[in-house]
Amino acid sequence: TGLRTAFYEQRPRFHWHPGLLLDGARVQVPFLADLVTLADPASDWSFLNYLRARDRLFPFYFAERFHIQRAEYDAYCRWVSENLPALHYGHQVDAIRWNPELHVFEVDFTQLDADGEAQALGRAHTRNVVLGIGTEP
């Protein structure tokens, strides 16, 4: 069986290096160094597939630019993140505790609306937890 995962993120959506998406600024590596291409060129999550999904593959090809704009890379990463079913943006994790009777962790979370206001409460059960607090706890 495959790996079953769930990722909870408090932010309402993905942003790659917010504040550094200067007009005309380009990433420093070619587009082939996207999220997946070098590991799996046939992946649905490649930058080329992102362009194809937006009917922009041929214009990109004819532009002959291997280093894409940072804003374009941000949009590509956001497109991937919005299409991953295990990724839950707008979910604030409130508590994680071990349940000895069920032998699982209970993860309590609050689903937030677009303004960051509480919309619903939820609980997930899991055997393993990985916690990432980012650069600001």
N, C-alpha and C positions, 0 to 999 in steps of 0.2 A: 504494500500500500504506500501511497505518497505521504509526504509530510503535510500535516494539517496545522495551519497557523492562523493567528489573528493578531493584527497590529492595531493598537489604539493610539491616536494622536490628537492632542487637544486643539491644535491649530485647525482652522476651517478647511484649509486646502494646502497643497504642496507649493512651496516657493524655493527655487534654487538660488542661493546667495542673494537674498533680497537686499536691495540697496546698492548692488554692484552690477545691475543690468543697464549699464550706460548705453545710450544710443550709439549704435555702430560698433560697439565693443564685441570682439569675437572670442570664442573659446580658443585655447592655445593648442588644442590637439585636433586632428582631423575628425570628421563626423563618424568615421568607422570605429572610433574609441567611444561609442555610445554605451548605453547600459548593458548591451548583450551581444553585439555583433561578433566580437572576437571570440567569445565563448560559444555562441550558437548563431551562426549566420542566418539560419532559417527561422529564428524566433519571431513571434508576432510582435515583440516589443522593440524591434530595431528602429533606428531613426528613419531608414528608408521606408519601412512600413507605415510609420507615422505620416510621412509625406504622402504616401499613396492613399492613406485614409482621408487625407485632406485635398486630394486631387492636385497635389503640388509636386509630384515626382518629376515630371518632365521639365517644368520650369527650373527646378533645382538642378537637374542634370545639365541643362543648357547654360546655366549661370557659371558652371565650372568653378565653384568655390568649395574647397575641402574644409575650410574653417568657418563654421556657422556662427551667427550672431548669438551672443549670450542670452538674449531674450527668446530666441528661437529654441535654444537648448532648454531653457526654463519651461517653455510651452510643451516641448516634447516630454520632459520628465513629468510634468503635470498630467499630460495625456495618459502616460503609463500608469501613474498613481491612481487616477480616476477610474481606471479599468481593471484594477486588481481587487477582486471581491473580498480578500482577506484584510484589506487595508481600510480602517475606519477613521476618517477624519472627523473632527468635531466631537470627539469622545474624550472626556476628561476622566482619567483613572483616579478614583477617590480612595480606594483601599485595596490592599492585597493581603489575604490571610490564609493560613493553612487550615483545612478542615480535616481533622484526624479521623472522623467517621467515614468520610467519602474518599480519603486519601488523595485529595486534589486541593489546588489553590482556588480560592474564590476571588474573583476580580470584580469589584464593584466600580461602576462607571456612571457618569452622567452624560447623556447625549445633549449636545449644545446646538442652539440654532445659529443662524448666520451672524447674529450680533453677540454670540458668546453667552447667551442666557440659557439656563437649564430648560430642557424640553422634556426629557424622560430619564428615568433611572433604569439601570440594567445590571445584570450579573452574568459573568461567564465563569465556567469551570475549566481548569486546565491542570495537567500533570506537571508542567514545567513553565517557568516564568523567566523572561529576560527583560531587565529593566534598563532603559536608556533615558537619562535625564537631560541630555543635550548639554550645551555649554553654559546654561543658566538654570540652576536647580529651582 
